[in-house]
Amino acid sequence: MLNPFMVCMAHAPLDETNVYMRHQNQPYGVSLKTQELYALVFATRYLDIFTDYISLYNIVMKLIYLGSSFSIVWYMRRHKLVRRSYDKEQDTFRHLFLIVPCLFLALVLNERFTFMEVMWTFSLYLEAVAILPQLVLLQRTRNIDNLTGQYVLLLGAYRAFYILNWIYRYLTEVHYVHWITWMSGLIQTLLYADFFYYYFHSWKNNEKLQLPA
């Protein structure tokens, strides 16, 4: 229950930001490129929703992830006020440079060479680096809104809780070894390390959050 809860918490600040941006025409430092990458992550990870039934809870949570991710992308691309507040000139990270290598790596390094397994592995690799456009945008703008900062913090926190879950399962379950998942999660967490440092530094000193250029 903890990991889905953390994901919902991670999406909540951005959802609040989008609602607020309906009434305010101001930039918030949210990267559309990162949101598109996360939408692709969930779309390729949850293909089994059409083939395998695990539980109603499992299906509902997957639909929530898919719905929230694609609705955020839609708002940032199509909603007339939110679209104007999106800082397109700063959010220029070419996410194809992440998608193509991750797809190639998934074709080469996977547990089984099947379509579903390759797509699942691709989603793990892509999720590990999906935050990069957001971090680059925050470094460029250096004007980090509180909701945006909390959103990035919670995305990193939910991944950290996954690592704790993996450690627990490794210690309590026989033959629980998933190297691809572990390495992807570790790389993703390391990418957040710099942001965590500056976030808690600003919180401790009661200063506005800024990342070095």
N, C-alpha and C positions, 0 to 999 in steps of 0.2 A: 504493500500500500504506500510505502514511503516514496518510492521513486516516481510513480505517476503523480503523487501529490506535489512533489518538487517541480515536475514539469509544468503542472497547472499554475503553480506559483510563479514560475519563470515567465509564463505567457501573460499573467495578469497585469504586470506593470505596463507592458506594451499595449495591451488592450485598453487600459485606462488612458494611455497617451493618445491612442487613436481617437477615442471618444472625445477627449479634451481638444484635440486638434480640429475637430469639427467646428469648434467655436473660436479658435485662435489661429491666426495665420502666421505662425512662427516656426522656425526650424528647431528640431529636437535632437538632431544627431543620430537618427535611426537609419541604419543601412538597409535599403531595399535589397541589395545584393545578398546580404546575409539571410534576409527573410526568404528570398527565393531559393537559396541553398537549403534552408531548413525544410521548406515545402517539398523540395525534391528528395531530401533525406526521408521524410515520412512517407512520401508517395512510393518510393522504391522499397522501403522497409516493410510496409504493411500490405504488400500485394497478397499475402496469405489470407487477408480478410475475405477474399473471393473463393478460397479453396479449402481452408481449414477452420473448423469451429472449435474454439477452446472454451469460451464461456461468454455470456452476455456482457459481463463486466469488461472482458478483454476487447470485445467489438466496440463497445461504447467508448472506451478510452482511446482506441485507435481513431475512431471517427472524430473525437474531440481534438486530438492532435492535428489530424488532417484539416478539419474545418477551421480551427483557429489559425493554422499556418497559412492556408490559402486565402482566408478572409483578410488577414493582415496585408498580404501581397496585393489583393484586390483594392483595399482602401488606399494603399500608398500609390498605386498606379492609376486608379480610376476616380476616387472620390475627389471632387473639385477643390475642396479646401485642404484636405490632407495632401493631395498631390502638389499643391502650391507650396506647402511647408516643407516638402522633401527636398533636401539639398543635393540635387543631382550633380552639380558641378564638382562637389567634393567627393561624392560616392562613386568613384571611377575605377574601383578595383575590378579587374577583368576576371570574373568568376569562372570563365571557361578554363583558365589556367589551373583551377582547382578541380573542376569536374572531369576533364579529360585524363589527367594523371591518376585520379582516384578510380576511374573506370578501368583504365589499363591495369592498375595494381590489383583490382578486384578480379580481373580475368586471369591474372598470373598467380596471385596468392589468395586461395580460398580453401575451404574445407572439403567442398564437393563441387565439381564443375557442372552445375545445373543452373538453369536460368534463375530460379528463385534464390538459390544460394549465392550466386554472383551478385544479384541485386541487393541481397541482404548485406553482403560483405562491402559492396560499393557504398551503401548507406552508412556503414560504420566508418569507413575511411573519410567519406565526405563530411560527416558530422564532426570528425576530429578537427577539421580545418575550416568549417563553415563560419566560425566567428571572426576569421581574419579580416574580411571586408569591414565589419563593424569596428574592430579595434583600430584599423587603419583610418577609418573615418573619424573616430574620436581623437586620434592623434593629430589629424589635420585641422579639425575645427577647434579643439581644445576648449570647447564650450559645452560641458556635459550636463544635461538636465538631470534632475534628481531621479525622475522615473526611468530615464534611459540607463543611468548608472545602476539603479536597483535591478533593472531587467538583466543587464549583463552579469551582475553579481549573482543573481539567482540561477542563471543559465550555468555558470561555473559551479555553483554550490550543488546543483542537482547532479552534476557529473561527479563531484567529489563524494557525494553520498553513494553513487553507484560503486565507486572504488571500495568504500567501506563494506558494501554489500558483497562485492566479489571476495574480499579478504575473509569475511565471515563464512561464505559458502565454501571457500577453499579449505578452511579449517574444520568445517563440520560435515562436508559432503565428500564421499569417495569418488575419486577420478574426476573432480571438477577442475578442468583445465581448458581455458579458451584463450589461447595466445593472441589471436587476431583482435578479439574484443578488448582484451586487457591492454595491449599496446596502443590501440586506437584511443582508448579512454585515457591512458596515461599521457599521450601526446596532446590530447585536447585539454586536459587539466593543466599541463605545463604552459600552454598558450595563454591561459588565464592568469598565470602567476604574477606577471608584471602588473596587470590591472588590479589584482587583489591587493598588492602591496600599496599602490597609490590610493586605492579606495579606502583602506583601513587607516592609512596615514592621514588622509584628509578628514576622515571621521574622528580620529583621535584628537586632531588639532582643531577641529571645528572649522575646517577650511573648505572652499569650493573645490570639487574634484577636477583636476586637470592632469592630462597625460603629457609627458615630454614629447616634443615634436621629433 
